[in-house]
């Protein structure tokens, strides 16, 4: 069971599109960065859309997104769960 299995996408407020999620996952998968560098990509992604995220959450999200079998809708739901309005 992945970290994302318990999230209900229908309850989200659509802060991020599935396309946003795919773009972020592609960038993380192609980067070959360590967890801290990947967390910086997540943080920059969130900040660029007007949201903040803690360093710890960014590392956890980056690791989970890089995991196999993660669907765009699951990534979208997780991003929306951890997004903090700046």
N, C-alpha and C positions, 0 to 999 in steps of 0.2 A: 504494500500500500504506500503510495507516494505522499509527500507533504501536502499535495494539492487535492487529494481525493475528497476531502471533507468540505471543500468550498463550493457554494452554490452561485454559479455565474448569473443566474436570473435575478439574484438579489443585489447585484452590483449596480453602481450608478454610472457605468460606462465612462469612467475617467480615461481609460485607455482602450483603444480598439484592438481587435485580434491582430490587425496588421502591425500595430505598435509592438505587440508581444512577439510576433515573428521576427520583426526587425531587431529587437533587443536580443532575442535568443540567437539569431544568426551572428550578430556581432560578437556575442560571448563565445559561441562555438568556434568561430574562426580566429579569435584573438590568441588563444593559447596562453593566456595570462594566469598568474596565480590567483588565489581567492581574494586577496586584498586589492589587486589590480582590477579584477572582475567587479568587485564591489564598487570601485570608483566609476566604472562604466555604468552600473546600475544607478548610482547616485547622480551622475551627470544626466542620464536619461530622465530620471525623475525631476531633477531641478529644471531641466529644459522644458518641462511641461507644467512647471509651477508647483511642484510637490517636493517635499523633503522626505528623508528617510534616515533612520539612525544607521551608524556604521555597522553595528551588529546585524540589524535586519538586512542591510544591503549585502553583507557577506552570505547570510543564510539564503536570501533570494537568489543570488548569483549561483551558489552551489546547486540549489534546487533546479534552476532553469537549465543548467548545464547537464542535468541528469537525463538519462534516456527515458523516452516515453512521455515526456511532458507536452501536453497539448496546449495550443495557443490560448484556448479558453481558460485553462487552468492557470497559465502564466498571467493572463489578464486579471483574473479574480485575485490572485496573490498580490499583484501590484496594487490593485485597488484596496486590498485589505491593509497594506502597510503604508500607503501614501498618506502623508501629512501635509495639509494645506500650509503653504509658506506665508 
